[in-house]
């Protein structure tokens, strides 16, 4: 671990920030009776509805098994509805799901933005966004190297 590169230090810092931010968001979103993952799922459904469970799973950071359990809970809460159209089952928000998202969205976005607004200038935020976008796009194309055979 003594050969830390700046890249690995950036990755570790991002991981720590993401974990801390998610923990704080989970606490913040309790007022809406939502978790960060549920908020993300509702937001993705809102943008892309109607969509299939597979399409949704590709857009969020929840496993396929986790998404099934979460959708069952969100459906039980009355936030989503699943409709069968021949072989395809699609997911959409209900009026109640739209209402909770419209209530939670501005507050959650303001809360998350405060992490950056409180310490970065507008120019620094634009630079950070540009750099993170570039790294993210590159990571989507990156392949995992095969195991080294000795």
C-alpha positions in Angstrom: 0.0 0.0 0.0 3.1 2.2 0.0 2.9 2.9 -3.7 -0.3 5.0 -3.6 -0.8 6.9 -6.8 -2.8 10.1 -7.0 -5.4 8.1 -8.9 -5.9 5.6 -6.1 -6.0 8.4 -3.5 -8.7 10.2 -5.6 -10.7 6.9 -5.9 -10.5 6.3 -2.1 -11.6 9.9 -1.4 -14.5 9.5 -3.8 -15.5 6.2 -2.2 -15.4 7.8 1.3 -17.4 10.8 0.1 -20.0 8.6 -1.6 -20.5 6.5 1.5 -20.7 9.5 3.8 -23.1 11.3 1.4 -25.3 8.2 1.1 -25.5 7.7 4.9 -26.4 11.4 5.4 -29.0 11.2 2.5 -30.5 8.1 4.1 -30.9 10.1 7.3 -32.2 13.2 5.5 -34.7 11.2 3.4 -36.3 9.5 6.5 -38.6 12.6 6.7 -40.1 11.3 3.4 -40.0 7.6 4.6 -37.5 6.9 1.7 -34.0 5.6 1.4 -31.4 7.0 -1.0 -31.8 3.9 -3.2 -35.6 4.3 -3.2 -35.4 8.0 -4.1 -33.0 7.1 -7.0 -35.4 4.4 -8.3 -38.4 6.8 -8.1 -36.5 9.5 -9.9 -35.4 7.2 -12.6 -38.9 5.8 -13.1 -40.2 9.4 -13.3 -37.7 10.3 -16.0 -37.9 7.1 -18.1 -41.4 5.7 -17.5 -42.8 3.4 -18.5 -39.8 1.1 -18.3 -39.1 -2.5 -17.6 -37.4 -3.8 -14.5 -34.3 -4.7 -16.5 -34.1 -1.2 -17.9 -34.5 0.2 -14.4 -31.8 -2.1 -13.0 -29.3 -0.8 -15.6 -29.9 2.8 -14.5 -29.6 2.4 -10.7 -27.1 1.0 -8.3 -29.2 -1.8 -6.9 -28.8 -5.5 -7.7 -31.5 -7.4 -9.7 -32.6 -9.1 -6.5 -32.6 -5.9 -4.5 -34.6 -4.1 -7.2 -37.3 -6.8 -7.0 -37.7 -6.4 -3.3 -37.6 -2.6 -3.5 -40.2 -2.5 -6.3 -42.5 -4.8 -4.2 -42.2 -2.3 -1.3 -42.8 0.7 -3.5 -45.8 -0.9 -5.1 -47.2 -1.8 -1.6 -46.7 1.8 -0.6 -48.7 2.9 -3.6 -45.8 4.8 -5.3 -45.5 2.6 -8.4 -47.6 0.4 -10.5 -46.6 -2.5 -12.7 -48.6 -3.3 -15.8 -48.4 -6.4 -17.9 -48.5 -5.7 -21.6 -48.5 -9.1 -23.2 -44.9 -10.4 -22.4 -43.6 -7.1 -21.1 -44.2 -5.8 -17.6 -43.6 -2.0 -17.3 -43.2 0.2 -14.2 -44.7 3.7 -13.8 -45.2 6.1 -11.0 -48.6 6.5 -9.5 -50.0 9.9 -8.6 -48.9 9.2 -5.0 -45.4 8.3 -6.2 -45.2 11.5 -8.3 -46.4 13.5 -5.3 -43.8 12.1 -2.9 -41.0 12.7 -5.5 -42.2 16.2 -6.1 -42.1 16.9 -2.4 -38.7 15.2 -1.8 -36.8 16.1 -4.9 -36.2 19.9 -4.3 -35.1 19.2 -0.7 -32.9 16.3 -1.5 -31.2 18.2 -4.4 -30.7 21.2 -2.2 -29.2 19.0 0.5 -26.8 17.3 -1.9 -25.9 20.5 -3.6 -24.9 22.0 -0.3 -21.9 19.7 -0.1 -20.5 21.5 -3.1 -22.1 25.0 -2.7 -20.7 25.5 0.8 -17.0 25.0 -0.2 -16.6 25.4 -4.0 -16.9 28.4 -6.3 -19.1 28.2 -9.3 -16.0 27.8 -11.5 -14.6 25.0 -9.3 -18.0 23.2 -9.5 -18.0 23.4 -13.3 -14.5 22.1 -13.4 -15.2 19.2 -11.0 -18.3 18.3 -13.0 -16.4 18.3 -16.3 -13.6 16.2 -14.9 -16.0 13.7 -13.2 -18.0 13.4 -16.4 -14.8 12.6 -18.4 -13.7 10.0 -15.9 -17.1 8.4 -15.8 -17.4 8.2 -19.6 -14.0 6.6 -19.7 -14.9 4.1 -17.0 -17.9 3.0 -19.0 -15.6 1.9 -21.8 -12.9 0.4 -19.6 -12.5 -3.4 -19.6 -11.4 -5.4 -16.6 -8.0 -6.9 -17.4 -7.8 -10.7 -17.5 -6.1 -12.3 -14.5 -2.3 -12.6 -14.8 -1.2 -16.2 -15.2 2.1 -16.9 -13.6 
